[in-house]
Amino acid sequence: MAAVIVQQPLIKTQSSAWTSGICDCCQDLNSCCYAYWCFPCFTCSTTGEFGESTCLPLLDIFGPCLLASFGIATCVPPVTLGMRVAVRYKYDIGGSLCEDIMVSCCCIWCSWCQLSREIKARKQTITIVQTAPTMFQPIPMATTTQVVSTQQSFEMIQTPPVAVAPEMQMAPIQTGPPTFTTNVK
């Protein structure tokens, strides 16, 4: 018997685009100033917001220095490239690896600022407000119903009376200590 292999065609879904361009730093000036004045801290906080280790970007700083000491030259910052690819993959953003390499090599500050804006934009919570009035119905109170079967015989069963605790009444307010009287019925 021959084996039949059926291959399903790959259907590519529509990819979304970046919410901001690579040079749209004016959309989030706080992040751009933070990146300009303290770039290592900015990259660490951005990876933390994405859910990765906050120490990961330090490899971009110390990694090339360490590799250069062994005579290995690098021009692509690995963590920047990896973060860019991870953000594109997670949020289904169109693009290619070549574009990511070019942006990571040529404009690392702008790349990290774009990543930060994208992560913030995708983390915004969506609040749905219902504008149509709703009718509130009262909550039904719990009721007890007693069902008597027709097959039961109705006999008078005499039960002894139940003892009742004596009633206590409070005397009118006096200036002295309160006194209580009990009436037993």
Rosetta silent file (secondary structure, phi, psi, omega in degrees, C-alpha in Angstrom):
SEQUENCE: MAAVIVQQPLIKTQSSAWTSGICDCCQDLNSCCYAYWCFPCFTCSTTGEFGESTCLPLLDIFGPCLLASFGIATCVPPVTLGMRVAVRYKYDIGGSLCEDIMVSCCCIWCSWCQLSREIKARKQTITIVQTAPTMFQPIPMATTTQVVSTQQSFEMIQTPPVAVAPEMQMAPIQTGPPTFTTNVK
SCORE:     score description
SCORE:     0.000 S_00000001
   1 L     0.000  132.859 -177.447    0.000    0.000    0.000 S_00000001
   2 L   -85.762  140.968  178.255    1.378    3.364   -0.983 S_00000001
   3 L   -85.169  133.614  179.091    1.567    6.170    1.564 S_00000001
   4 L  -105.532  124.212  179.011   -0.193    9.342    0.577 S_00000001
   5 L  -108.393  122.528  178.625    1.293   12.550    1.881 S_00000001
   6 L  -109.336  125.492  179.929   -0.928   15.575    1.814 S_00000001
   7 L  -110.274  124.204  179.412    0.719   18.903    2.327 S_00000001
   8 L   -78.843  137.442  176.709   -1.429   21.824    3.378 S_00000001
   9 L   -69.836  141.489  178.150   -0.571   25.125    1.723 S_00000001
  10 L   -77.007  125.975  178.702    0.810   27.699    4.117 S_00000001
  11 L  -105.465  117.129 -179.438   -1.553   30.595    4.477 S_00000001
  12 L   -88.463  125.520  178.730    0.182   33.737    5.557 S_00000001
  13 L   -79.969  162.675  179.506   -1.975   36.016    7.644 S_00000001
  14 L   -68.430  120.356  177.786   -1.897   39.759    7.264 S_00000001
  15 L   -83.506  150.284  176.758    0.978   41.153    9.323 S_00000001
  16 E   -89.232  175.340 -179.985    0.631   44.423   11.119 S_00000001
  17 L  -111.906  169.053  175.156    3.063   47.311   10.897 S_00000001
  18 L   -62.148  143.885  179.019    5.068   49.160   13.524 S_00000001
  19 L   -73.671  -18.576  177.159    2.894   51.651   15.420 S_00000001
  20 L  -143.122  157.100  179.407    5.579   54.296   14.912 S_00000001
  21 L   -78.473  172.266 -178.195    8.396   54.882   12.483 S_00000001
  22 L   -66.968  -29.732 -178.445   12.081   54.521   13.233 S_00000001
  23 L  -107.756   22.880 -179.492   12.557   58.308   13.470 S_00000001
  24 L   -92.065   52.634 -178.535    9.311   59.172   15.305 S_00000001
  25 H   -68.394  -21.364 -179.506   11.014   60.145   18.549 S_00000001
  26 H   -70.439  -13.936  177.980    8.640   63.094   18.976 S_00000001
  27 H   -71.179  -28.520  179.604    5.821   60.646   19.776 S_00000001
  28 L  -142.873   82.169 -176.107    7.468   59.795   23.102 S_00000001
  29 H   -67.008  -32.310  179.343    9.939   62.481   24.108 S_00000001
  30 H   -60.789  -45.798  179.532   10.406   61.103   27.618 S_00000001
  31 H   -65.237  -39.961 -179.512   11.736   57.809   26.296 S_00000001
  32 H   -65.949  -39.704  177.452   13.959   59.534   23.760 S_00000001
  33 H   -67.441  -40.624  177.585   15.492   61.803   26.400 S_00000001
  34 H   -60.589  -42.980  179.408   15.955   58.820   28.707 S_00000001
  35 H   -67.321  -36.810 -178.330   17.702   56.916   25.895 S_00000001
  36 H   -68.634  -42.939 -173.905   19.894   59.901   25.042 S_00000001
  37 H   -86.314  -29.607  179.958   21.088   60.576   28.589 S_00000001
  38 L  -145.872   74.837 -174.652   21.355   57.015   29.922 S_00000001
  39 H   -60.795  -44.859  179.058   21.233   54.533   27.064 S_00000001
  40 H   -60.256  -41.347  178.448   22.312   51.394   29.020 S_00000001
  41 H   -65.171  -39.206 -179.638   19.608   52.020   31.669 S_00000001
  42 H   -64.001  -44.495 -179.654   17.025   52.660   28.951 S_00000001
  43 H   -65.963  -37.515  178.464   17.788   49.398   27.133 S_00000001
  44 H   -65.616  -42.156 -179.746   17.648   47.443   30.396 S_00000001
  45 H   -70.088  -32.727  178.647   14.264   48.920   31.345 S_00000001
  46 H   -67.896  -42.124  177.351   12.890   48.291   27.836 S_00000001
  47 H   -67.134  -32.356  175.875   13.830   44.606   27.939 S_00000001
  48 H   -65.151  -39.874  177.535   12.265   44.411   31.394 S_00000001
  49 H   -65.857  -30.967  179.857    9.001   45.846   30.036 S_00000001
  50 H   -77.833  -17.549  178.990    9.069   43.240   27.274 S_00000001
  51 L   104.105    8.840  177.733    9.437   40.453   29.836 S_00000001
  52 L   -99.614  175.332  179.197   13.082   39.565   29.293 S_00000001
  53 L   -64.664  135.940 -178.543   16.007   39.824   31.688 S_00000001
  54 L   -72.960  -17.045  179.150   16.917   43.421   32.453 S_00000001
  55 L   -88.037   -6.149 -176.040   20.645   42.584   32.304 S_00000001
  56 L   -57.789  -44.460 -178.636   20.434   41.221   28.757 S_00000001
  57 L   -64.944  -16.063  178.327   21.364   44.495   26.949 S_00000001
  58 H   -64.672  -20.321  175.428   24.607   44.688   28.881 S_00000001
  59 H   -66.532  -30.910  176.452   25.880   41.997   26.499 S_00000001
  60 H   -66.984  -29.170 -177.663   25.682   44.570   23.687 S_00000001
  61 H   -84.800  -50.391 -174.764   27.997   46.831   25.669 S_00000001
  62 H   -89.602  -21.926 -178.782   30.468   44.353   27.118 S_00000001
  63 H   -61.553  -52.308  179.105   30.186   41.606   24.476 S_00000001
  64 H   -61.750  -34.374  177.988   31.992   43.431   21.634 S_00000001
  65 H   -64.892  -42.237  179.389   34.744   44.529   24.041 S_00000001
  66 H   -67.200  -43.414  179.153   35.249   40.952   25.170 S_00000001
  67 H   -66.659  -36.751  178.809   35.189   39.610   21.613 S_00000001
  68 H   -64.478  -31.544  179.295   37.603   42.339   20.431 S_00000001
  69 H   -68.080  -21.300  175.760   40.061   41.260   23.102 S_00000001
  70 L   -98.160    4.428  177.201   40.145   37.847   21.374 S_00000001
  71 L    85.989   15.310  178.993   40.481   39.434   17.927 S_00000001
  72 L  -104.284  120.491 -179.114   36.884   38.857   16.844 S_00000001
  73 L   -94.803  136.558  175.552   35.202   41.906   15.357 S_00000001
  74 L  -126.407  143.905  176.847   31.427   42.294   15.533 S_00000001
  75 L  -120.369  -16.601  179.637   29.321   44.960   13.947 S_00000001
  76 L  -101.850  119.051  176.641   25.811   43.725   14.732 S_00000001
  77 L   -69.126  116.028 -171.193   24.760   44.163   18.358 S_00000001
  78 H   -65.006  -38.945 -177.872   23.290   40.727   19.107 S_00000001
  79 H   -72.344  -39.099  177.464   20.823   41.700   21.823 S_00000001
  80 H   -61.282  -45.187  178.342   19.467   44.655   19.869 S_00000001
  81 H   -64.787  -43.875  179.715   18.932   42.435   16.852 S_00000001
  82 H   -63.122  -41.824  178.664   17.429   39.661   18.980 S_00000001
  83 H   -65.504  -40.513 -179.379   15.028   42.048   20.741 S_00000001
  84 H   -63.683  -43.254  178.315   13.944   43.560   17.458 S_00000001
  85 H   -66.892  -40.530 -179.601   13.212   40.139   15.968 S_00000001
  86 H   -64.461  -40.971  178.613   11.422   39.011   19.170 S_00000001
  87 H   -66.244  -43.647  178.258    9.172   42.099   19.198 S_00000001
  88 H   -61.283  -40.707 -178.889    8.363   41.629   15.504 S_00000001
  89 H   -69.200  -45.511 -176.316    7.560   37.955   16.088 S_00000001
  90 H   -64.942  -42.134 -176.233    5.463   38.486   19.235 S_00000001
  91 L   -97.370    8.776  177.864    3.335   41.301   17.813 S_00000001
  92 L    52.967   55.599  179.754    3.235   39.853   14.269 S_00000001
  93 E   -98.360  133.337  179.490    4.904   42.876   12.682 S_00000001
  94 L   -68.366  159.472  179.899    5.971   42.607    9.080 S_00000001
  95 L   146.687 -175.217 -179.818    9.583   43.030    8.055 S_00000001
  96 L  -137.352  166.708  178.859   12.682   41.009    7.364 S_00000001
  97 H   -66.433  -34.403  178.107   15.864   40.017    9.098 S_00000001
  98 H   -62.810  -41.789  177.429   17.873   42.215    6.695 S_00000001
  99 H   -62.771  -41.686 -179.953   15.870   45.273    7.748 S_00000001
 100 H   -63.941  -40.300  178.720   16.423   44.394   11.406 S_00000001
 101 H   -65.049  -44.404 -178.881   20.171   44.035   10.880 S_00000001
 102 H   -63.140  -44.841 -179.613   20.407   47.364    9.040 S_00000001
 103 H   -67.015  -40.718 -179.452   18.407   49.245   11.690 S_00000001
 104 H   -66.092  -34.764 -179.439   20.335   47.602   14.544 S_00000001
 105 H   -81.129  -42.218 -170.993   23.715   48.461   12.990 S_00000001
 106 H   -85.602  -34.354 -176.024   23.035   51.933   11.625 S_00000001
 107 L  -144.371   77.111 -174.831   20.816   53.531   14.251 S_00000001
 108 H   -67.066  -37.084  179.690   20.831   51.644   17.524 S_00000001
 109 H   -64.569  -47.390  179.916   19.320   54.503   19.579 S_00000001
 110 H   -64.307  -35.049  178.633   16.392   54.948   17.227 S_00000001
 111 H   -63.014  -46.860  179.445   15.887   51.180   17.124 S_00000001
 112 H   -66.845  -36.520  177.033   15.601   50.932   20.910 S_00000001
 113 H   -64.597  -40.560  178.170   13.284   53.963   21.051 S_00000001
 114 H   -65.524  -40.914  177.052   11.021   52.348   18.436 S_00000001
 115 H   -60.367  -43.599  179.862   11.029   49.097   20.413 S_00000001
 116 H   -63.159  -44.338  178.576   10.062   50.967   23.568 S_00000001
 117 H   -62.978  -39.260 -179.256    7.210   52.813   21.834 S_00000001
 118 H   -66.299  -43.896  179.943    5.943   49.560   20.320 S_00000001
 119 H   -63.901  -43.140  178.610    5.967   47.694   23.638 S_00000001
 120 H   -64.568  -40.953 -179.192    4.135   50.558   25.369 S_00000001
 121 H   -66.094  -37.343 -178.103    1.564   50.801   22.583 S_00000001
 122 H   -79.713  -19.188  179.671    0.857   47.071   22.653 S_00000001
 123 H   -88.862   -7.338  179.972    0.602   46.965   26.457 S_00000001
 124 L   -63.203  135.659 -179.922   -2.095   49.632   26.651 S_00000001
 125 L   -82.948  145.505  178.925   -5.251   48.151   28.059 S_00000001
 126 L   -99.616  125.308  179.618   -8.447   48.404   26.099 S_00000001
 127 L  -108.685  125.572  178.651  -11.441   49.560   28.107 S_00000001
 128 L  -101.221  122.517 -179.816  -14.891   48.829   26.761 S_00000001
 129 L  -107.905  126.379  179.504  -17.542   51.223   27.993 S_00000001
 130 L   -89.691  120.893 -176.866  -21.151   50.193   27.648 S_00000001
 131 L   -96.408  -17.955 -179.666  -23.265   53.215   26.731 S_00000001
 132 L   -76.313  136.853  179.387  -26.674   51.544   26.514 S_00000001
 133 L   -68.700  146.900  178.994  -28.674   51.734   29.754 S_00000001
 134 L  -110.829  147.512  178.727  -29.244   48.460   31.505 S_00000001
 135 L   -94.227  123.079  178.037  -32.379   47.433   33.352 S_00000001
 136 L   -91.897  128.166  177.885  -31.714   46.256   36.860 S_00000001
 137 L  -103.582  140.979  179.458  -34.055   43.570   38.072 S_00000001
 138 L   -65.446  146.834  179.109  -34.570   43.003   41.770 S_00000001
 139 L   -77.952  126.865 -178.389  -32.970   39.910   43.130 S_00000001
 140 L   -66.634  139.383  179.316  -35.677   37.428   44.131 S_00000001
 141 L   -78.527  149.061  179.320  -35.805   36.722   47.845 S_00000001
 142 L   -73.382  127.687  177.688  -35.397   33.156   48.980 S_00000001
 143 L  -121.416  152.990  177.019  -38.724   31.626   49.926 S_00000001
 144 L  -111.611  133.906  176.701  -39.478   28.304   51.470 S_00000001
 145 L  -118.185  146.257 -179.315  -42.354   26.228   50.287 S_00000001
 146 L  -112.767  124.045 -179.791  -43.735   23.221   52.048 S_00000001
 147 L  -105.514  126.966  179.258  -44.932   20.345   49.941 S_00000001
 148 L  -110.286  126.749  179.196  -47.298   17.852   51.568 S_00000001
 149 L   -75.832  144.493 -178.396  -47.649   14.473   49.967 S_00000001
 150 L   -77.656  -11.918 -178.679  -51.218   13.230   49.474 S_00000001
 151 L   -87.959   -6.479 -179.358  -50.300    9.754   50.641 S_00000001
 152 L   -78.107  145.798  175.263  -49.473   10.844   54.171 S_00000001
 153 L   -94.308  139.175 -177.431  -51.974   10.214   56.902 S_00000001
 154 L   -96.627   99.724  177.992  -52.775   13.175   59.054 S_00000001
 155 L  -112.585  150.144  176.657  -52.663   12.063   62.662 S_00000001
 156 L   -83.591  117.973  177.553  -52.498   14.265   65.671 S_00000001
 157 L  -108.685  125.610 -179.183  -49.221   13.690   67.366 S_00000001
 158 L   -91.004  126.032  177.906  -48.936   15.161   70.770 S_00000001
 159 L  -116.337  147.292  178.360  -45.565   16.609   71.547 S_00000001
 160 L   -66.111  149.234 -179.998  -44.493   17.953   74.885 S_00000001
 161 L   -65.056  147.889 -179.260  -44.379   21.765   75.087 S_00000001
 162 L   -86.890  135.608  179.535  -41.042   23.376   74.379 S_00000001
 163 L   -72.270  137.360 -178.984  -39.459   25.289   77.230 S_00000001
 164 L  -115.182  138.119  178.930  -39.154   28.996   76.570 S_00000001
 165 L   -66.699  147.152 -179.425  -36.584   31.210   78.200 S_00000001
 166 L   -64.839  146.057  178.465  -38.031   33.845   80.535 S_00000001
 167 E   -74.460  143.022  177.110  -38.681   37.253   79.049 S_00000001
 168 E  -117.526  132.569  177.106  -36.472   40.071   80.189 S_00000001
 169 E  -121.228  147.843 -179.775  -37.679   43.620   80.328 S_00000001
 170 E   -95.506  133.930  177.966  -35.644   46.688   80.981 S_00000001
 171 L   -73.415  161.575  177.346  -36.821   49.020   83.682 S_00000001
 172 L   -57.154  156.213 -176.480  -37.122   52.745   82.958 S_00000001
 173 L   -65.564  128.588  177.913  -33.854   54.669   82.947 S_00000001
 174 L  -118.674  166.331 -179.956  -32.724   55.547   86.411 S_00000001
 175 L   -77.651  -20.760 -178.590  -29.855   57.655   87.619 S_00000001
 176 L   -91.005 -163.453  178.747  -28.304   54.736   89.458 S_00000001
 177 L   -66.910  148.149 -177.422  -27.102   51.382   88.183 S_00000001
 178 L   -68.699  145.784  176.890  -29.537   49.634   85.835 S_00000001
 179 L  -121.938  145.300 -179.102  -31.867   47.014   87.270 S_00000001
 180 E  -119.796  141.554  175.760  -33.499   44.205   85.340 S_00000001
 181 E  -119.187  148.897  178.463  -36.725   42.436   86.126 S_00000001
 182 E  -118.949  137.138  175.395  -37.816   39.103   84.810 S_00000001
 183 E  -115.098  124.501  178.540  -41.368   38.028   84.194 S_00000001
 184 L  -104.151  125.421 -179.044  -41.987   34.335   83.929 S_00000001
 185 L  -101.235    0.000    0.000  -45.152   33.352   82.132 S_00000001
